[in-house]
Amino acid sequence: MNSTKKTNKFFRKIIYMWPMIVLGLVTMVDNADQSIVRGVALQIEKTFHVGDFQISLLGAAATIVNALITMPAGYLADRWHRVRAIMITVMLWSLLSTFGAFSPTFYVLFMVRSLLGFGQGITEPSGNSLLADFYERDGRARAFSMQQALLYVGVAMGTTGSSIIGQHLGWRAAYLMISIPGLVIAFLVLILTEPFRGSSDYSALNIQGGSDVPKVKLFENGLRYFLKNMLSGLYEDVKTILQIPTLRLTLVGVASILFTVSAIGFWLPVFYMRGFHLTQSKAGIFFGIMVIIGGLPGLYVGGKLSDRLVPIKSETRVVIPGVCAIISVSFFLCSFADLRLLPTIILQTIGFFAGTMAVPALRAGLSDVTPGTLRGTGFGAFNLTSVIFGSAIAPTVVGFFSQLFGDNLRIAFVIVLPPVYVGSFLLIRARKHIDRDSQAIFQRIIEANKPQDK
């Protein structure tokens, strides 16, 4: 009898966790693909006779398209079938990623990597919107921690796997390794059930039903009509979400923090190779160890702590990320002193642990203050901010300063660290607004479901 209960409990837990696992796998394979260039950067430089600045442009290639597509994708995520959009996107980018392995020139590789920006640009707002609908407020941070844990697994897998495969089989073989997992994950996405928008908020209030935004039939009345409606609708949606004080402060804070995080994350394997004379594979392994040992526990602790504290004080959704970011950047600053490899790795692992603690609370907090019918647009704005000020600009800025100071990444890193302190202050300041903003969502639902007087 007890074994039956345990079995039933296990399966209920799997069913509960299934959406966060599948959507986390989407994030994992996307970031594994994006991280390949970290592990084989020097090989690509040698093949195409380019420098650090050109490699940084290659790293930013997908983010250019990502930045252009993410807000329209967020608009569609609030209106179209999100599960179907993610499935189609994952399948197409898995096929496209294989073409990069056969690029005859650097410019062809750049173009292929640019097109892959459609991947994260579409899956980010749709996937995050789905997670917010699958999980109620006191479980969202843990759901996002699972998603982000698999993100870092993807980063480690892409960087470490590509560095090892690249060293033995060449960088082209490294790009081929990602297509099969992507196709399998596309099938797993297909079996998810699409929830109605705001369903978790209705469930938290014990209110049945709820009305969803009518789905958009793409190009039903022609491309021109569709684009006109999308632009006007997107304008109204963005105007609405920017009236939420917590969201405004969060976006600015995230921009400054992710600028530094993206800059350091992209160039660390090269930093290990140059600063400590490691081979390509060893540098990738050390980077992967730091990401796994520091990142996964940080995400778990950050998600669990945030969900446990939010019913007591909702302001912890922004205070935790702000404080953790300050601690993280301080440890990284210390690690860029002239130290040996072991203390450098230890300091960076602690810094990475603190930094990743901030992630689940930050994403859950954005869900908490954005209405269910606008979360796609909200996460589109979040992704756009992350892309422009993080993965698009930051690696290029570091590549520029590194080349300016004679390929000295240590100096370049120290130059880009201070903005994190500014972003952390803005996140902590958002604590004054988050309780009112999150309660406003529930109030709208209650008012919408009041019996109408005849």
Beta strands, then each sheet from edge to edge (+ up, - down):
end
